[in-house]
């Protein structure tokens, strides 16, 4: 018979019947002391994960109201939290508990990646729920900016508000922060399906690739999306840096489909790496780092694999002639 620690038992009592099923997952015993449930009028509306021994927490911005930010720990203790930093691209925020006592709880670690089929534990505002990792590096479009991004796909044995849920692997490492869920009544006949955030707030919906992942477990499965572990690790590293600034890679141009194979450069932002390298509006990108570019998706896949400081070699067609341009990837937080 499974033996539970006093803190874990209290956490289950606080969170209700749904949490009893999570007792089977060894990851929850590790995670429980290091998460806080964000409260609005005493009701959990979001989840925050402890990032360091100084009392810094990671949370999802749309879960924050206009009033004081209050978190409830697994012990039942409440802590006041203040906003320290925001990353607009992912809508993740860094919170701080000013009166935090160090050495009491282990900070969570970000998993380097997850494997398709891995069993996961999603800590939702309603309590823990089981899930499964369905895929990584799904290419999607963040709206309303219409920028490409990489997403992880997770299937959760739960319905209801899941925006901002923290998802952990069996070792208690953070795998995802859910930002959008697939609308079940619109199966999607075309190239992409629209995923809408279920929580209220300014969370942007994303368009995600059409997928067919076999269901498992009981009814009530929800398909949910998060920025990939690579992006999540970048945000956490930035938040915990001395500047509290997240450095997302950028080249500084926008592109769209053309009437022939390639990606047509639509906007080049002055002073950013693409402009410095000589990229011009109207250029047709046909190769990127040696890979053929037949569509905007092909170019996006190359760009999203880059980090700050990487080199990007572009072959563009301009006035009927091919030109090779070398771009040094910059940091969005510093250049935008």
C-alpha positions in Angstrom: 0.0 0.0 0.0 1.3 3.5 -0.9 2.4 5.5 2.1 1.9 9.3 1.8 3.8 12.0 3.6 1.8 14.3 5.9 2.4 17.2 3.5 1.2 15.2 0.5 -1.8 13.9 2.4 -2.8 17.5 3.3 -2.3 18.6 -0.3 -4.7 15.8 -1.5 -7.3 16.9 1.1 -7.1 20.5 0.1 -7.4 19.8 -3.6 -10.3 17.4 -3.5 -11.3 14.0 -4.9 -9.7 14.4 -8.3 -6.3 14.5 -6.6 -6.6 11.0 -5.1 -5.8 9.5 -8.5 -2.6 11.4 -8.7 -1.3 9.6 -5.6 -0.2 6.8 -8.0 2.2 9.1 -9.7 5.6 9.4 -7.9 6.1 12.8 -9.7 3.3 14.4 -7.7 5.0 13.6 -4.4 8.0 15.6 -5.6 6.1 18.4 -7.2 3.4 19.1 -4.5 5.6 21.1 -2.1 6.9 23.3 -5.0 3.7 24.5 -6.6 1.3 27.2 -5.5 -2.3 27.5 -6.5 -3.2 31.1 -7.5 -6.4 32.3 -5.8 -9.1 34.7 -6.7 -11.7 35.1 -3.9 -10.3 32.0 -2.3 -10.9 29.9 -5.5 -7.9 28.4 -7.4 -7.7 30.0 -10.8 -4.1 29.2 -11.8 -0.9 27.4 -10.8 2.7 28.7 -10.2 5.9 26.6 -9.9 8.8 27.4 -7.6 11.9 28.2 -9.7 14.5 28.9 -7.0 15.2 29.0 -3.3 14.6 32.8 -3.2 10.8 32.4 -3.8 10.6 33.1 -7.5 7.6 31.4 -9.2 6.7 30.8 -12.8 3.1 31.4 -13.8 0.8 32.2 -16.8 -0.1 35.8 -17.1 -3.8 35.4 -18.1 -4.3 33.7 -14.7 -3.4 36.9 -12.8 -6.2 39.2 -11.9 -6.1 42.9 -11.3 -5.8 42.7 -7.5 -3.2 41.2 -5.2 -1.6 37.9 -6.2 -2.2 35.3 -3.6 -0.8 31.7 -3.7 -1.8 28.7 -1.6 0.9 26.1 -0.9 0.3 22.4 -0.3 0.6 23.0 3.4 -2.4 25.3 3.3 -0.2 28.3 3.9 -0.9 31.4 1.7 1.8 33.6 0.3 1.6 37.1 -1.2 3.3 37.3 -4.7 4.5 40.3 -6.7 5.1 40.5 -10.4 8.8 40.8 -11.3 9.0 40.1 -15.1 6.9 39.3 -18.1 7.7 37.6 -21.3 5.1 38.8 -23.9 5.9 36.2 -26.5 4.9 33.2 -24.2 2.8 35.2 -21.7 4.8 33.6 -18.9 5.5 35.7 -15.9 8.0 35.7 -13.0 6.5 36.2 -9.5 8.3 36.7 -6.2 7.2 35.8 -2.7 9.0 38.6 -0.7 8.7 36.9 2.6 9.9 33.5 1.4 11.8 31.3 3.8 14.7 29.6 1.9 15.5 25.9 2.3 11.9 24.7 2.8 11.0 23.4 -0.7 12.9 22.1 -3.7 12.7 24.2 -6.8 11.3 22.5 -9.9 13.7 21.7 -12.8 12.8 22.1 -16.5 13.0 18.8 -18.4 15.3 18.8 -21.4 12.5 17.2 -23.4 9.8 14.6 -23.2 9.3 11.4 -25.2 6.1 10.7 -27.1 4.0 8.4 -25.0 5.4 9.5 -21.7 2.9 9.6 -18.8 2.6 13.1 -17.4 1.0 14.9 -14.4 -0.8 18.1 -15.1 -1.4 20.3 -12.1 -4.5 22.3 -13.0 -6.4 24.9 -11.0 -8.8 22.1 -10.1 -6.0 19.8 -9.0 -3.7 17.2 -10.6 -4.8 15.1 -13.6 -3.0 12.5 -15.6 -1.8 13.2 -19.1 0.3 11.9 -22.0 3.0 13.6 -24.1 1.7 13.4 -27.7 4.5 15.2 -29.6 7.1 17.9 -29.6 8.1 20.6 -32.1 4.6 21.0 -33.6 4.8 24.0 -35.9 2.0 26.5 -35.2 1.1 30.2 -35.6 0.7 32.5 -32.6 -2.2 34.9 -33.1 -2.7 37.8 -33.5 1.0 38.4 -34.3 0.9 35.5 -36.9 4.4 34.4 -35.9 5.5 30.8 -36.2 6.4 29.0 -33.0 7.1 25.4 -31.9 4.6 23.7 -29.6 4.3 20.6 -27.5 1.1 18.6 -27.6 -0.3 17.0 -24.5 -3.4 15.0 -23.9 -5.0 15.5 -20.5 -7.6 13.4 -18.7 -9.5 16.5 -17.7 -11.9 19.1 -19.0 -12.6 22.6 -17.9 -10.1 25.5 -17.5 -6.6 24.2 -18.2 -4.8 27.5 -19.3 -1.7 27.9 -17.2 -1.7 24.3 -16.0 1.9 23.1 -15.1 2.8 19.7 -16.6 5.4 17.5 -15.1 7.1 14.2 -16.0 7.4 11.2 -13.6 10.6 12.7 -12.2 8.8 15.9 -11.2 10.5 18.0 -13.9 8.5 20.7 -15.7 7.6 19.7 -19.2 5.0 22.3 -20.3 2.8 25.2 -19.3 -0.4 24.9 -21.1 -1.5 28.0 -23.0 -4.2 26.7 -25.4 -6.5 23.7 -25.8 -8.0 22.4 -29.0 -11.6 23.3 -29.5 -13.2 19.8 -29.7 -16.3 20.7 -31.7 -14.2 22.0 -34.7 -12.2 19.0 -35.9 -10.6 20.9 -38.7 -10.7 19.9 -42.4 -7.8 22.0 -43.6 -4.2 22.5 -43.0 -4.5 23.8 -39.5 -7.0 23.8 -36.7 -7.6 26.7 -34.3 -6.8 26.2 -30.6 -8.5 28.6 -28.2 -7.4 29.3 -24.6 -10.1 28.2 -22.2 -9.2 30.7 -19.5 -10.4 34.3 -19.6 -7.9 37.0 -20.2 -5.7 38.2 -23.0 -4.2 34.8 -23.9 -3.7 34.6 -27.6 -5.1 31.6 -29.5 -2.7 29.6 -31.7 -3.2 27.7 -34.9 -1.7 24.3 -34.6 -1.1 21.5 -37.1 -3.8 18.9 -37.7 -2.9 15.8 -35.7 -4.5 12.4 -35.1 -3.3 11.0 -31.8 -5.0 7.8 -30.4 -7.1 8.4 -27.3 -6.2 6.5 -24.2 -7.6 6.2 -20.7 -11.1 7.3 -19.6 -13.3 9.8 -21.3 -12.9 13.5 -21.1 -9.6 13.8 -22.9 -8.4 17.3 -23.9 -5.7 18.1 -26.4 -3.6 21.0 -25.1 -0.6 22.9 -26.3 2.4 24.6 -24.8 5.5 26.2 -26.1 8.2 23.5 -26.5 10.6 22.6 -23.7 13.3 24.4 -25.5 11.4 27.7 -25.4 10.3 27.0 -21.8 13.9 26.5 -20.7 14.9 29.8 -22.5 12.2 31.7 -20.6 13.2 30.2 -17.2 16.9 30.9 -17.8 16.1 34.5 -18.8 13.8 35.0 -15.8 16.5 33.8 -13.4 19.3 35.8 -15.0 20.5 39.1 -13.4 18.5 41.1 -16.0 15.3 39.0 -15.7 15.1 39.3 -19.5 14.3 36.5 -21.9 16.4 36.6 -25.1 14.3 35.0 -27.9 16.2 34.7 -31.1 15.2 37.0 -34.0 16.3 37.8 -37.5 13.9 40.7 -38.0 11.9 39.9 -41.1 8.4 38.7 -41.8 7.5 36.4 -44.8 4.6 34.8 -46.5 3.7 32.4 -49.2 4.5 33.3 -52.8 3.0 32.3 -56.2 6.0 30.0 -56.7 8.2 27.8 -54.4 9.9 29.8 -51.7 9.1 32.3 -48.9 8.5 35.9 -49.9 10.0 38.5 -47.6 7.2 40.9 -46.7 8.7 43.2 -44.0 12.3 43.9 -43.0 12.7 45.7 -39.8 15.3 48.4 -39.9 18.4 47.9 -37.8 17.8 44.2 -37.1 20.0 41.3 -38.3 18.2 40.7 -41.6 18.4 44.4 -42.6 22.1 44.5 -41.6 22.8 41.5 -43.8 21.1 43.1 -46.8 17.8 41.3 -46.9 15.2 43.4 -48.8 11.4 43.4 -49.0 10.4 41.3 -52.0 13.3 38.9 -51.8 12.3 35.3 -52.4 14.0 32.9 -49.9 14.7 29.6 -51.7 17.3 28.1 -49.4 18.1 28.5 -45.6 21.2 26.9 -44.1 21.4 24.6 -47.0 17.8 23.4 -46.9 15.4 23.9 -49.7 12.6 26.4 -48.9 9.5 25.7 -50.8 7.0 27.3 -48.4 7.0 29.6 -45.4 6.7 26.5 -43.2 10.1 25.2 -44.5 11.7 28.5 -43.6 10.0 28.7 -40.2 11.4 25.2 -39.3 14.9 26.4 -40.0 14.5 29.7 -38.1 13.0 28.1 -35.0 15.9 25.8 -34.6 18.3 28.7 -34.2 19.6 30.3 -31.1 21.0 33.8 -30.4 24.4 34.2 -32.1 23.8 31.4 -34.6 24.6 32.0 -38.3 21.8 31.9 -40.9 22.8 31.5 -44.6 20.0 32.5 -47.0 19.9 32.2 -50.7 17.3 34.6 -52.1 16.1 35.4 -55.6 16.1 39.2 -56.3 15.5 40.6 -59.8 15.8 37.1 -61.3 19.2 36.5 -59.8 20.3 34.4 -56.8 22.2 36.0 -53.9 23.7 34.6 -50.8 23.2 36.5 -47.6 24.7 35.8 -44.1 22.6 36.7 -41.1 23.7 36.6 -37.4 20.8 35.8 -35.2 20.0 38.5 -32.6 18.2 38.6 -29.3 14.6 39.9 -29.5 14.6 41.3 -26.0 17.6 43.4 -26.8 16.8 44.4 -30.4 13.0 44.8 -30.6 
